[in-house]
Amino acid sequence: MAKKVKNSRRCGVLMPISSLPSKYGIGTFSKEAYEYVDFLADAGQSYWQLLPLGPTSYGDSPYQSFSTYAGNPYFVDLEKLIEDGLLDKAEVEKTDFGKDEEKVDYAKLFKYRFEILYKAYVNSGLSEQSTKKPDPEFKKDYDAFVEENADWLEDYALYMALKRRYGGLSWIEWPEDIRLRKKDALEAAKKKHAERAGLYKFIQYLFMKQWFELKAYANSKGIDIIGDIPIYVAFDSADTWANPELFQLDEKNLPVAVAGCPPDAFSKTGQLWGNPLYRWDYHKKTGYKWWMKRIKSCYKLYDVVRIDHFRGFDEYYAIPFGEPTAEHGAWQKGPGYDLFDVMKKEMGKVRVIAEDLGYLTPSVIALVKKTGFPGMKILQFAFDAREESDYLPHNYTQNSIVYTGTHDNDTTLGWYNTIPRTDKAFAKKYLNIRSNKNVVWEFIRATFASVSDTAIIPMQDYLELGSSARINTPSTLGNNWTWRMKSDALSKELAEKMLDLAKTYGRKVNG
């Protein structure tokens, strides 16, 4: 009798929190999020993959956040605050957070969301403006949260309060004494802006409480959360302001060089991200203390962590500060395996996905292999009729995660409708596509049939949506990160179709 092989095959869905339907302009940790978890469980999924959960800044990208630790205030569920008596339902419902159920209106969220959350803060009894004392149990829980997270929360809350005080300007444009964090100036700022800083602490308390409740629910349904850690932090962030020694900054705390990607087939002038680069020599001397703290915080939030731009740990592209494009940068050596060696010693065996997309040198391929982390395969990258591709399913290994596309790709339908005729002909031949009627499902089927241990499909592909549902177009500003799923998009029939596929290709846990 043949020995039964232990099944490590799994499947999941890529779906940002912001893209969930909700009543108030953007996806949140609301009842719709819990219903989405139920849908994933009914569909035989094991993973829900998210984009970074941090507070977004200019451009609304979750990869440019005001803090590497804080959560996005927009994700706090207002319905729960109404239920808890912290908000008045009529007042919330009359506030315009955006009327288009398929698009996020970030301008309206920025204008009104904090006003509503401030009212909840006052009603909680924690504010200087409160007319009542807070509930003792609530106050005890809140105080414990503030104390437990003081090492990042104090800096973040003060940073956001000061940012509001200075009209949204980046910290590098603040008065010198506060920009350089001189002791007397910091103490004075803490006293002067205690009320506003208190609001940001309160919001983080709500965010973490609601998120961990949602995560626990997902885990109870057999759904693990895949989270995303950007390799870089934003320059305009509490992290850079509070820890300038970690980054390549000059004596005025201006960047010496910034992050990006060199010119390639997708961008003639490259990608100028503008993030500060790390002083890897300093990090090494500290035993990567800051990095270990950052990664550990991720494993509180998520079950699996996808490390974005993994190549940057092998070599990173440094662009002299002030350059208008990424054309004149140079590759510099990163920490290599040393950082991950420390990580494994400190944390043991944790689940990681290495985002190893793009042009890969032999040294970064060797680094991924040495870590043992699974890399990523993107099916949309496979069909270049001119040459053999590593992204064709017959070239995959088991220790990999396969996607039809990611948040940086067009939807599969949008992509398929715009690729060159020769590439489309190759895709149709390879996947045995007889008609365009179910073309997206043939791509999904190919990922499920592959040898990769895990298959992750963006929700837009299951819904067979076109380019209007694209999440992000790299190197562009505006019209990104706005897609939302319609409230009636999910159905029992779709869940059954997904479940059948998961069972057919051995990706359903327990049968």
Summary of the structure (lengths in Angstrom):
residues: 511
radius of gyration: 23.3
end to end distance: 20.0
largest distance: 76.7
contacts: 1615
relative contact order: 0.13
helix: 44%
strand: 12%
